[in-house]
Amino acid sequence: MQVRAERVGRGRIAAGLIGAVLMMGLAGPSAAADLKDMIGSWRWQSFTIQVRECQGDSVCAKVVGGPKNVGLEIFASRPAAKGGELFAQITHPETKETYSTRFQQKDKDRWQLDGCNGARVCLSGEFVRVK
């Protein structure tokens, strides 16, 4: 997955490609996303993320492999389903920056991820299921 840095101020100024974060993409989004559809192991850039059930009816996600920050919980907020998509704040496993993120399920093995942080640096990418 690639992360595109973009600053918004006087117009939009592309800061370039940063290269990074989670999820999936093929054709259009599938039916309504469900938190349980995220359970499993996912690959994002050079990181492996393990998503598991936690807190009763929610999911938690931890970096279980990668170049740094193994053990980091990446969901900074509880994911919420809204309009067939999932929304959560995530912590980027490389930079530890927090992004308000939208997840769109493309199929059972791919999620598309789009989000921005407080400095209006935005990211886009894919989670791909590890089989």
N, C-alpha and C positions, 0 to 999 in steps of 0.2 A: 504494500500500500504506500502511497505517496502522500506527503503532507505538503500542502501549498500554503506558504505564508503570504498573507495579504493584509496590509494595513489600510484602514478606512479613515479618511480624514477629508482633506480637500480632494475630492474624487477618490478613485480607488487606485492605489499604487501597488503593483505586484512586487513583493519583496523577493520572489523567487521560489524555487522548490527546496524544501528541507529534507524530504524523504523519510516517511515514517508511518503510521499507526494502523489499526485493526480492520477487518471485516470483508464484505462480499459484493459481487455484482455480476449479473448476466443480463437477462431480459428485464421486464418490469417487475415491480414488487409483487410478492405473493399476497395471499389473503392476510387478514389481521395477524400481526405478530404477537407471539405469546412468550412470556419470560422463560418458560420451560423449553422453548425451542433453542435457547442459547446454551443450555447445559451441555457441557462437553469440553474438548480441548480445541483450541483455535490457534492459528498461526497468523501473526501480524509482523511484518518486516522480519527482524531476527529474533522476535520474541514468541514464546509459547504461553498462551493464557488459558488457565483452567477456570471454567465457569461452573459453579455448583449451586445447589439449593441452599438457602440460608434464611434466617429470620422468618421462618414460617413459610410465607408465600412469595418470597423474593429470591433473587440470585446475587451471589458475590463472585468476583473475578479476581484471580491472583496470578501474577507473573510466576510461572514455574520453570521457565527456561529462557535464557537470553544472555546478552553481554553484560547487563547490569540490572540492579534493583530486583533480583529474584526475591520473591516473598511479598512484593508490593501489591496491596489491594488497589485495583485500578478504578473501581466504582467509588467516586467521592460522594455520590448521592444514590438513593434507592432508585433503580430504574422504574419508570412508569410507562404503561401502555396508553397511547392516545391516538385515535384516528388510524389504527392499523400499523402504527410505528411505535418504537420505544424511544424514550428520552431519558438521559442521565448525564450527570457530570462525571467525566472520566479524568483520571490522572495519567498523563502520558508516561509510559514506563522509562523512557530515556531521559526526559527533561524534568519530570515531576510537575509540569504545568497542568492546570486544570482547564478542561474544555467542556462547554455546554454542547452536548452531542445528540444527534438524531441517528437512530439505527433503523435501516430498512432491510427487512428480510427479502433476499432475492430468490433463494431456494433453501432447502434444508441444510446445505453445507456452505452458504455464503450470506454475509451481511454487509451492506453498504453503510459506511460511517461518514458523517459530515458534522463539523462543529467548529466553534470559535472560542477563544479565551477572552479574558477581560481586556486585553490589549488589542483585541480584534485581529489576532493572528488566527487564521482558519486552517483546518485540516480536512482531508478527505481520504478515504481508503477502504480497504476490505479486511474482514475477518474471514479466513478460510478454514473450514473444519479439518483437524488432523485426524487421519483415519488409521 
